[in-house]
Amino acid sequence: MIQTTLHNIITVLDAKCSRTVSAEAQIRGVSIDSRAMVPGQAFIAVKGDRFDGHDFAAAVAQQGAACLIVERDIAMPSDNNVPVLKVRNTLEALTHLARWYRSQLSAHVIAVTGSAGKTTVRSILHHVLSRSSRCHQAVKSYNNHIGVPLTILDAPDDCEILLMELGTNHPGEIEPLARIANPDTACITLIGPAHLEGFGSIENILIEKASIATGLKPGGTLYINGDQPMLVAYAASLGVRVITFGTTDKCDVIGTSLRTDGLTGSLIVEGRRIDVPLPGKANLMNVLTVWSICRDLKVGLSDFIDAIASLPPVPMRLTAETVGQITLLNDCYNANPASMANALDTLSQLERQTNRRAVFVAGSMGELGPTAPQLHRMVGRQAAEANVACLLACGPFASDIVVGAKEAGFDGLSHLFKNTAELCDTLHSFVRPADIVLVKGSRAAGLEAAVEVLRKTKARQRELPDNK
């Protein structure tokens, strides 16, 4: 984590300090959360949607903060001796400090963006690269204007590889994040219909994601999905080195024979088979994405194959677990049309292999704008094609999912719920022993609550009439 003198902080931020500080005075780390602050850290009083850090600054001073960084005057106890640094804007101060610390790091920085797969690709990169290098990665999905600076500031000064993801739901967000991260390596996993409400079109999503290239270090490399012609054509105009990965002959790094087998899969790269202990074709592409980057970082293919063999699941991203006799596919972190299709394909494969009943607990997909009803009906059609026997849909577009399923010939059991709370009240009554249950929806749906219900109520499962 950042460790420097208070004098240096004052200079970097062009701050006004409440009192004279010694040349030896130091800060060790940065916090914006009064609940998580530890002694010796600098506390930056950032204003958020629900809380204003200035309201907690006086209390933080009593907890051992090395200094307080504020943008307005705050009431402090008369005996306070914690230096107060005043700046024009605390959020800007967080950004400036991160950019300065980034300039001090010798680490190779890898930044990942895309419409899906960011967290999984970042996690796989960490799993592979940490076997031979000191790696630091984002906490959870810290991928916005606050999370990216905090990820940088939390990086040890001796880390060799710094991994982060850059997210967006409106135009103009990726470029400033990329300039803060200043990556040596940037990656666009894929372009798809996510956050259409904020962008309006796939073309605008493409332009936004590709702006990650503006932050690349001179001589840096942009890795992109070569199976998307629109992305390949646009990337050629960016004036940076581009490496493509994909399944077509035109790609620089090619994966062939992509096969999924229920909860696992495999692909062929450079004549070698890579066994992937994760479900879904999307995870095979994620592994191929990671290989394209690791290959240029001098990771040997044999070492890569060994690392992938022990790959752990990424929580709430199509994670399989056994709950009693149920196979639960927990994919409730987020959802868009592409990830819905991937999850349903996995559910369908398991249903065919095991001849067990498939249950789809479907939450709405968020931020799709005027296309939302149409795209939710498409999910319903895919559920019918996946041979789902029981469809439980909740949220504002639940009816569109069910309508789409019935249009595609679905004749199983379906039920609509206004929200996740209503779903959780009766979910256990729809699930039988030995079912395969896919739980998937956007972050706003909060379907992890449904997952917890299934975990806690497996003993109350009861038989229902066959609806297949």
C-alpha positions in Angstrom: 0.0 0.0 0.0 1.0 3.6 -0.4 3.6 4.7 2.2 5.0 8.2 2.1 5.5 11.3 4.1 2.8 13.8 4.9 5.0 16.5 3.3 4.8 14.5 0.1 1.0 14.1 0.3 0.7 17.9 0.9 2.8 18.6 -2.2 1.0 16.0 -4.5 -2.4 17.3 -3.5 -1.4 21.0 -3.3 -3.2 20.9 0.1 -3.3 23.4 2.9 -2.3 21.9 6.2 -3.9 22.9 9.5 -0.5 22.8 11.3 3.2 22.3 10.8 4.1 18.6 10.5 7.5 17.0 11.0 9.6 15.9 8.0 9.4 12.3 9.3 5.6 12.1 9.7 4.3 9.3 7.5 1.0 7.8 6.2 0.7 4.1 5.6 -2.4 3.5 3.5 -5.5 5.4 2.6 -9.1 4.9 3.7 -12.4 6.5 2.7 -14.5 4.3 5.1 -14.4 5.3 8.8 -15.5 1.8 9.8 -12.5 0.1 8.1 -9.8 2.7 8.9 -6.7 1.5 10.7 -4.2 3.6 12.6 -1.6 5.3 10.4 -3.8 5.7 7.4 -4.8 8.9 5.7 -8.6 9.4 5.8 -10.0 11.0 2.7 -13.5 12.5 3.4 -15.2 11.5 0.1 -18.9 12.4 -0.4 -20.9 9.4 -1.6 -24.5 8.8 -2.5 -25.5 8.0 1.0 -22.8 9.2 3.3 -20.4 12.2 3.5 -17.0 11.3 5.0 -16.8 14.8 6.5 -19.4 13.7 9.0 -17.1 11.1 10.4 -13.8 12.9 10.2 -13.7 14.0 13.9 -14.4 10.4 15.0 -11.7 9.1 12.7 -9.2 11.5 14.2 -9.7 9.7 17.5 -9.1 6.3 15.9 -5.4 7.0 15.0 -5.7 8.5 11.5 -2.3 9.9 10.3 -4.2 12.8 8.7 -7.6 13.9 7.4 -8.1 15.1 3.9 -11.1 17.3 3.6 -12.7 19.8 1.2 -14.6 21.9 3.7 -14.1 23.0 7.3 -15.0 20.5 9.9 -15.5 20.8 13.7 -12.7 19.2 15.6 -12.1 18.7 19.3 -9.9 21.4 20.8 -7.3 18.9 21.8 -7.0 17.5 18.3 -3.5 17.1 17.0 -4.2 15.2 13.8 -3.2 17.2 10.7 -6.1 18.3 8.5 -5.3 18.8 4.8 -7.7 20.9 2.9 -8.2 20.4 -0.8 -10.5 21.7 -3.5 -12.3 18.4 -4.0 -11.7 15.1 -2.0 -12.7 12.8 -4.9 -10.2 14.6 -7.1 -7.6 14.2 -4.3 -8.2 10.5 -4.3 -7.6 10.4 -8.0 -4.5 12.6 -8.0 -3.0 10.5 -5.2 -3.6 7.3 -7.1 -2.2 8.6 -10.3 1.0 9.8 -8.4 1.4 6.4 -6.7 0.8 4.6 -10.0 3.7 6.6 -11.4 5.9 5.4 -8.6 5.1 1.7 -9.0 7.3 -0.5 -11.2 4.5 -3.1 -11.5 3.2 -4.3 -14.9 -0.4 -3.1 -14.8 -3.1 -5.1 -16.5 -6.6 -3.5 -16.9 -9.6 -5.5 -18.1 -12.9 -4.2 -19.5 -15.7 -5.6 -21.5 -19.5 -6.3 -21.4 -18.9 -9.6 -19.6 -16.2 -11.6 -18.0 -14.1 -8.8 -16.4 -14.0 -10.2 -12.9 -13.5 -13.8 -14.1 -10.6 -12.9 -16.4 -9.0 -10.8 -13.8 -9.3 -13.6 -11.2 -7.9 -16.2 -13.6 -5.0 -13.9 -14.4 -4.3 -13.6 -10.7 -4.5 -17.3 -10.2 -2.0 -18.0 -13.0 0.4 -15.1 -12.6 0.7 -15.3 -8.8 2.4 -18.6 -9.1 5.5 -16.9 -10.3 5.1 -13.2 -9.5 4.0 -10.9 -6.7 0.5 -9.9 -7.8 -2.1 -7.5 -6.4 -5.7 -7.4 -7.6 -8.8 -5.4 -7.1 -11.0 -6.3 -4.1 -14.2 -7.8 -5.4 -15.3 -5.8 -8.4 -13.7 -2.4 -7.5 -14.0 -1.0 -11.0 -15.3 2.5 -10.8 -14.0 6.1 -10.1 -13.5 5.2 -6.5 -12.6 1.5 -6.7 -9.8 1.9 -9.3 -7.9 4.5 -7.3 -8.3 2.5 -4.1 -7.0 -0.6 -5.8 -3.9 1.3 -6.9 -3.3 2.8 -3.5 -3.7 -0.6 -1.8 -1.0 -2.2 -4.0 2.3 -3.1 -2.2 5.2 -1.0 -3.5 7.0 -4.2 -4.4 4.2 -5.9 -6.3 5.2 -7.0 -9.8 1.8 -7.3 -11.4 -1.2 -5.1 -10.6 -4.6 -6.4 -11.9 -7.7 -4.3 -12.1 -10.9 -4.1 -14.0 -12.6 -1.0 -15.4 -16.4 -0.8 -15.5 -19.0 1.6 -16.9 -22.7 2.1 -17.4 -22.6 5.5 -19.1 -20.4 7.2 -21.8 -17.2 8.9 -20.7 -16.3 6.7 -17.7 -13.7 4.3 -19.1 -11.2 6.9 -20.4 -10.5 8.7 -17.1 -10.2 5.3 -15.4 -7.7 4.2 -18.0 -5.7 7.3 -17.5 -5.6 6.6 -13.8 -4.6 3.0 -14.3 -2.1 3.8 -17.1 -1.9 0.1 -18.0 0.9 -1.7 -19.7 -1.7 -4.2 -20.9 -5.3 -3.6 -21.6 -8.0 -6.1 -22.5 -11.5 -6.0 -23.9 -13.2 -9.4 -23.2 -16.1 -8.8 -25.6 -18.7 -6.3 -26.6 -22.4 -7.1 -26.0 -25.8 -5.6 -25.1 -25.1 -4.6 -21.5 -26.1 -1.2 -20.0 -28.0 -0.3 -23.2 -30.1 2.1 -21.2 -27.0 4.3 -20.6 -25.4 3.8 -24.1 -28.3 3.5 -26.5 -26.5 1.2 -28.9 -23.9 -1.5 -29.3 -21.8 0.9 -31.3 -21.7 3.3 -28.4 -20.7 0.5 -26.0 -17.9 -0.4 -28.4 -16.6 3.1 -28.5 -16.7 3.4 -24.7 -14.9 0.1 -24.0 -12.3 0.8 -26.6 -11.4 4.1 -24.9 -9.4 2.0 -22.5 -6.6 2.3 -25.1 -6.3 6.0 -24.4 -4.7 5.2 -21.1 -2.2 2.6 -22.4 1.5 3.3 -21.7 3.6 4.0 -24.8 4.3 0.6 -26.3 1.5 -1.0 -24.4 -0.7 -3.7 -25.9 -4.5 -4.0 -26.3 -5.9 -7.6 -26.3 -9.3 -7.9 -27.9 -11.9 -10.6 -28.9 -11.0 -11.4 -32.5 -14.3 -13.2 -33.1 -16.1 -9.8 -33.1 -15.4 -8.1 -36.5 -16.8 -4.7 -35.4 -14.4 -4.7 -32.5 -11.4 -5.7 -34.6 -12.2 -3.0 -37.2 -12.5 -0.3 -34.6 -9.4 -1.4 -32.7 -7.3 -1.0 -35.9 -8.0 2.7 -35.8 -6.7 3.3 -32.3 -3.0 3.5 -33.1 -1.9 1.0 -30.5 -0.5 -2.6 -30.7 -3.4 -5.0 -30.9 -3.4 -8.7 -30.3 -6.6 -10.7 -31.1 -7.8 -13.9 -29.4 -10.6 -16.1 -30.6 -11.7 -19.2 -32.5 -11.2 -18.0 -36.1 -8.1 -18.4 -38.3 -7.6 -14.6 -38.5 -6.9 -14.3 -34.7 -3.4 -14.0 -33.3 -4.1 -16.5 -30.5 -6.5 -19.2 -31.5 -8.5 -21.7 -29.5 -10.1 -24.7 -31.2 -12.3 -27.6 -30.3 -14.1 -25.7 -27.5 -16.1 -28.3 -25.7 -18.3 -28.0 -22.6 -19.3 -31.0 -20.6 -21.7 -30.0 -17.9 -19.6 -28.4 -15.1 -16.3 -28.6 -17.0 -14.9 -28.0 -20.4 -11.8 -28.0 -22.6 -10.1 -26.3 -25.6 -7.1 -26.8 -27.7 -4.4 -24.2 -27.8 -1.2 -24.6 -29.9 -1.9 -28.3 -30.2 -2.3 -28.8 -26.4 -5.5 -29.6 -24.6 -6.4 -27.3 -21.7 -8.9 -28.8 -19.2 -11.0 -26.1 -17.6 -12.7 -27.0 -14.2 -15.4 -24.4 -14.7 -18.8 -24.6 -16.5 -19.9 -22.9 -19.7 -18.4 -21.9 -23.1 -17.8 -18.3 -21.8 -15.3 -19.7 -19.3 -13.4 -21.4 -22.1 -13.2 -18.0 -23.8 -12.1 -16.4 -20.6 -9.2 -18.9 -20.3 -8.3 -18.2 -23.9 -8.3 -14.5 -23.2 -6.0 -15.0 -20.2 -3.6 -17.2 -22.2 -3.2 -14.5 -24.9 -1.9 -12.2 -22.2 0.1 -14.7 -20.2 1.8 -15.9 -23.3 3.3 -12.4 -23.9 4.3 -12.3 -20.2 6.5 -15.4 -20.8 4.3 -17.9 -19.0 5.0 -21.4 -20.5 2.0 -23.3 -21.9 2.7 -26.3 -19.7 2.8 -24.1 -16.6 -0.4 -22.4 -17.8 -2.2 -25.7 -18.2 -1.1 -26.8 -14.7 -2.4 -23.6 -13.2 -5.8 -23.8 -15.0 -6.3 -27.4 -13.7 -6.5 -26.0 -10.1 -8.7 -23.0 -11.0 -11.2 -22.1 -8.3 -14.7 -20.8 -9.1 -15.4 -17.1 -9.0 -18.2 -16.6 -6.4 -21.7 -16.0 -7.8 -20.4 -16.4 -11.4 -22.0 -19.7 -12.6 -20.7 -21.4 -9.5 -21.8 -25.0 -9.0 -22.5 -26.4 -5.5 -24.4 -29.3 -4.1 -27.3 -28.4 -1.7 -28.7 -31.6 -0.3 -29.5 -33.5 -3.5 -29.9 -30.3 -5.5 -27.2 -29.1 -8.0 -27.3 -25.3 -7.6 -25.8 -23.0 -10.3 -25.3 -19.7 -8.5 -24.9 -17.0 -11.2 -26.6 -14.2 -9.4 -23.9 -11.5 -9.4 -25.1 -9.9 -12.6 -26.8 -10.7 -15.9 -27.0 -9.5 -19.5 -28.3 -11.3 -22.6 -25.0 -12.9 -23.4 -24.4 -14.3 -19.9 -28.0 -15.5 -19.7 -27.5 -17.5 -22.9 -24.3 -19.0 -21.5 -25.9 -20.0 -18.2 -28.9 -21.5 -19.9 -26.7 -23.5 -22.2 -24.9 -25.0 -19.2 -28.2 -25.8 -17.5 -29.4 -27.5 -20.7 -26.3 -29.6 -20.9 -26.6 -30.8 -17.3 -30.3 -31.6 -17.9 -29.5 -33.7 -20.9 -26.6 -35.5 -19.2 -28.4 -36.4 -16.0 -32.0 -36.5 -17.1 -32.8 -34.4 -14.0 -35.4 -31.6 -13.8 -34.1 -28.2 -14.7 -35.4 -25.2 -12.7 -34.6 -21.6 -13.8 -34.9 -18.9 -11.2 -34.8 -15.8 -13.4 -34.3 -12.3 -12.3 -34.7 -9.3 -14.6 -31.7 -7.9 -16.5 -31.0 -4.2 -15.7 -30.2 -1.1 -17.7 -31.3 -2.4 -21.1 -33.5 0.6 -22.0 -36.3 0.3 -24.6 -35.0 -3.1 -25.8 -35.6 -4.7 -22.3 -39.0 -6.4 -23.1 -37.7 -7.9 -26.3 -34.4 -9.1 -24.7 -36.3 -10.6 -21.8 -38.6 -12.5 -24.2 -35.5 -13.8 -25.9 -34.3 -15.2 -22.5 -37.6 -16.9 -22.2 -37.3 -18.5 -25.6 -33.8 -19.7 -24.6 -35.2 -21.2 -21.4 -37.7 -23.1 -23.4 -35.0 -24.4 -25.8 -33.0 -25.4 -22.8 -35.8 -27.8 -21.8 -36.5 -26.0 -18.5 -39.2 -27.7 -16.6 -39.9 -25.0 -14.0 -39.6 -21.3 -14.7 -39.7 -18.9 -11.7 -39.4 -15.3 -12.8 -39.2 -12.2 -10.7 -38.8 -8.5 -11.2 -40.1 -5.8 -13.6 -39.7 -7.9 -16.7 -40.7 -11.3 -15.3 -43.8 -11.5 -17.5 -41.7 -11.0 -20.6 -39.5 -13.9 -19.8 -42.5 -16.2 -19.3 -44.2 -14.9 -22.5 -41.1 -15.5 -24.5 -40.9 -19.1 -23.1 -44.5 -19.8 -24.0 -44.0 -18.4 -27.5 -41.3 -21.0 -27.9 -43.5 -23.9 -26.8 -42.8 -24.0 -23.1 -45.5 -26.0 -21.3 -43.9 -26.5 -17.9 -44.6 -24.9 -14.6 -44.2 -21.1 -14.5 -44.8 -18.6 -11.8 -44.4 -14.8 -11.6 -43.1 -12.9 -8.6 -43.1 -9.2 -8.1 -39.7 -9.1 -6.4 -37.1 -11.3 -4.8 -38.7 -11.2 -1.3 -41.9 -12.6 -2.7 -39.9 -15.3 -4.5 -38.0 -16.3 -1.4 -41.2 -16.8 0.6 -42.3 -19.8 -1.5 -39.2 -20.8 -3.4 -38.7 -24.0 -1.4 -42.1 -25.3 -2.5 -41.2 -25.4 -6.2 -37.9 -27.2 -5.8 -37.6 -31.0 -5.6 -34.7 -33.2 -4.5 -32.3 -33.9 -7.4 -33.3 -30.8 -9.3 -30.7 -28.7 -11.2 -31.5 -25.1 -10.2 -30.0 -22.1 -12.1 -30.3 -18.8 -10.2 -29.5 -15.8 -12.3 -30.3 -12.1 -12.5 -28.9 -8.6 -12.4 -27.2 -7.2 -9.3 -30.2 -5.1 -8.5 -32.4 -8.3 -8.2 -30.4 -9.5 -5.2 -31.0 -13.1 -6.0 -28.3 -14.2 -3.6 -31.2 -14.2 -1.1 -32.8 -16.9 -3.1 -29.6 -18.9 -3.0 -29.6 -18.6 0.7 -33.2 -19.8 0.9 -32.3 -22.9 -1.1 -29.3 -23.6 1.1 -31.4 -23.3 4.3 -34.5 -25.1 3.2 -33.3 -28.2 1.5 -34.7 -30.3 4.3 -38.2 -28.9 3.5 -38.2 -30.0 -0.1 -41.3 -31.8 -1.1 -42.4 -33.7 -4.2 -44.6 -31.9 -6.7 -46.5 -33.4 -9.7 -44.3 -33.9 -12.7 -44.6 -30.9 -14.9 -42.4 -32.0 -17.8 
